[in-house]
């Protein structure tokens, strides 16, 4: 997965991938937080511990049952490296190994990408004319366009910039951006 891809005149950049995995370990989050400085655990605030890495730049939510959620990576390779690094760090400290695995499988649950549609957008008209658009400028400067197919939500801004979230693969991102450009073209404003 490239961090920058070009799609028929629309360049987009993957800015974040969220993935989940099972490390096959039972974890004592209190002990891990005490022994590893990169781990924060405040069970009154959140039931999981938070592990932050500088390289690759990522944050993992760790749960007692060995499930993890990885946030912040921009490529599948970075997710693989981060989960591998986490397993290597935690396996010797695990309370119990529930599944012996060298390379845990991960599932991508969300990809966030940014793009520029190359045209200014009249958000008021779009909100009025286009189905499934929410726009409350006093709350947030962008409009929200939701697609059921492909499953994605797009934050639209007057200058034509877009943030696409909710897709699980790049094919869906590309389809959502193409669809958005086609639907929004009649509402292009003169200035972005």
Order of alpha helices (4+ residues) and beta strands (2+ residues): beta-beta-beta-alpha-beta-beta-beta-beta-alpha-beta-beta-beta-alpha-beta-beta-beta-beta-alpha-beta
